[in-house]
Amino acid sequence: MADPESYAVTFKRVLAQYLEDQGLGAYRSDGSVYLATERGIYTNGPTTPTATGSDNCIVLTWLKPDPDGRANMLYRVQVYSRIKGNTIAAENLAGAITKALDQKANIPAGEHVAWVELVSELLVTADTSGRCGTFQTFTFQGRRPQ
């Protein structure tokens, strides 16, 4: 018998599907390999993908949630976006992620989130492979899972 899925895993998977629905990348819930032409959305953060063709990706990392009273919780997810190109390309990708998430209600759907806010952002300059990126941390204000 398999272990039950944690709320963190469920939340990241639903968030990845939402980001795909917004046209920000492709999410393969079955774990199959992404095509080199796709922007893969990974839910196994903080592990950064190293496979060929993963120069353009989004990685979701669950951070420690903070209780907000007896019934509420502040969930935190770090979104690392990486793209081959310059810092302008990285900022544009981060801007699209911000537009999809920041100051929105009920995202991701079905997870009892009332409000989402961007709380921090850090631009990462190019690595030796010419990939720039951004680390963004979002808080999801919601109810504790039942």
C-alpha positions as CSV (number, residue, x, y, z in Angstrom):
1,M,0.0,0.0,0.0
2,A,1.3,3.4,-1.0
3,D,1.8,6.2,1.5
4,P,-0.9,9.0,1.4
5,E,0.1,12.1,-0.6
6,S,1.0,15.1,1.5
7,Y,-0.8,18.4,1.3
8,A,2.4,20.0,0.0
9,V,2.6,17.6,-2.9
10,T,-1.1,17.9,-3.8
11,F,-0.9,21.7,-3.6
12,K,2.2,21.9,-5.9
13,R,0.5,19.6,-8.4
14,V,-2.7,21.7,-8.5
15,L,-0.6,24.9,-8.8
16,A,1.5,23.4,-11.6
17,Q,-1.7,22.5,-13.5
18,Y,-3.0,26.1,-13.0
19,L,0.2,27.5,-14.4
20,E,-0.1,25.2,-17.4
21,D,-3.7,26.3,-17.9
22,Q,-2.4,29.9,-17.9
23,G,-0.1,29.1,-20.8
24,L,3.1,29.4,-18.8
25,G,4.5,26.0,-19.5
26,A,3.7,22.3,-19.7
27,Y,3.0,20.1,-16.7
28,R,3.4,16.4,-16.9
29,S,1.7,14.9,-13.9
30,D,2.8,11.4,-14.9
31,G,6.5,12.4,-14.7
32,S,7.2,11.8,-18.4
33,V,10.1,13.7,-20.0
34,Y,9.5,17.2,-21.4
35,L,10.3,18.0,-25.0
36,A,13.2,20.4,-25.6
37,T,10.7,22.9,-27.1
38,E,8.6,23.0,-23.9
39,R,8.9,24.9,-20.7
40,G,8.5,22.2,-18.2
41,I,6.8,22.8,-14.8
42,Y,8.4,20.7,-12.1
43,T,7.0,20.1,-8.7
44,N,10.0,18.5,-7.1
45,G,11.8,21.7,-6.0
46,P,14.3,22.6,-4.7
47,T,15.8,20.1,-7.2
48,T,16.6,22.0,-10.4
49,P,16.3,19.9,-13.5
50,T,19.5,19.0,-15.4
51,A,18.1,17.0,-18.3
52,T,18.8,18.1,-21.8
53,G,16.2,20.7,-22.9
54,S,15.5,21.9,-19.4
55,D,17.1,25.3,-19.9
56,N,13.6,26.8,-19.9
57,C,11.6,25.7,-16.9
58,I,9.6,26.5,-13.8
59,V,10.3,24.7,-10.5
60,L,7.9,24.8,-7.5
61,T,9.3,24.5,-4.0
62,W,7.1,24.2,-0.9
63,L,8.3,26.3,2.0
64,K,7.3,26.0,5.6
65,P,3.7,27.3,6.1
66,D,2.9,29.7,8.9
67,P,-0.2,29.2,11.0
68,D,-2.6,32.2,11.0
69,G,-4.9,31.4,13.9
70,R,-6.6,28.1,14.6
71,A,-8.2,27.5,11.1
72,N,-6.1,29.5,8.7
73,M,-2.7,29.1,7.2
74,L,-0.2,31.1,5.1
75,Y,1.2,28.6,2.6
76,R,4.4,29.7,0.9
77,V,5.7,28.5,-2.5
78,Q,8.9,29.5,-4.1
79,V,8.7,29.7,-7.9
80,Y,12.0,29.4,-9.7
81,S,11.8,30.3,-13.3
82,R,14.8,29.8,-15.6
83,I,15.2,30.7,-19.3
84,K,18.0,30.7,-21.8
85,G,18.7,34.3,-22.7
86,N,19.3,37.5,-20.9
87,T,17.9,39.1,-17.7
88,I,15.2,40.8,-19.7
89,A,13.8,37.4,-20.8
90,A,14.0,36.2,-17.2
91,E,12.2,39.4,-15.9
92,N,9.5,38.9,-18.6
93,L,8.9,35.3,-17.6
94,A,8.7,36.3,-13.9
95,G,6.3,39.1,-14.9
96,A,4.0,36.6,-16.6
97,I,4.1,34.4,-13.4
98,T,3.3,37.4,-11.2
99,K,0.4,38.3,-13.5
100,A,-1.0,34.8,-13.2
101,L,-0.7,34.6,-9.4
102,D,-0.3,38.0,-7.6
103,Q,-3.3,39.7,-6.0
104,K,-5.6,36.8,-7.1
105,A,-8.3,35.0,-5.2
106,N,-9.2,31.3,-5.1
107,I,-5.9,30.1,-6.8
108,P,-5.3,27.3,-7.1
109,A,-8.9,26.2,-7.4
110,G,-10.2,23.7,-4.9
111,E,-7.4,24.4,-2.3
112,H,-9.4,26.8,-0.1
113,V,-7.1,29.8,-0.9
114,A,-8.6,33.2,-0.3
115,W,-5.8,35.4,-1.6
116,V,-2.3,35.1,-3.2
117,E,0.5,37.7,-2.8
118,L,4.0,38.0,-4.2
119,V,6.2,38.7,-1.2
120,S,9.8,38.5,-2.6
121,E,11.6,38.3,-5.9
122,L,15.3,37.8,-6.7
123,L,16.8,38.0,-10.2
124,V,19.6,35.5,-11.0
125,T,22.1,36.5,-13.7
126,A,23.3,34.1,-16.3
127,D,25.1,30.9,-15.4
128,T,27.8,29.3,-17.5
129,S,25.1,27.9,-19.8
130,G,23.5,31.3,-20.5
131,R,20.4,30.7,-18.4
132,C,19.0,33.5,-16.3
133,G,16.3,33.1,-13.7
134,T,14.1,34.5,-11.0
135,F,13.2,33.2,-7.5
136,Q,9.7,34.4,-6.5
137,T,8.0,33.6,-3.2
138,F,4.2,33.7,-3.1
139,T,2.0,33.4,0.0
140,F,-1.3,31.7,-0.3
141,Q,-3.7,32.7,2.4
142,G,-6.1,30.0,3.1
143,R,-7.7,27.4,5.4
144,R,-5.9,24.5,6.9
145,P,-6.6,21.3,4.9
146,Q,-9.3,19.0,6.4
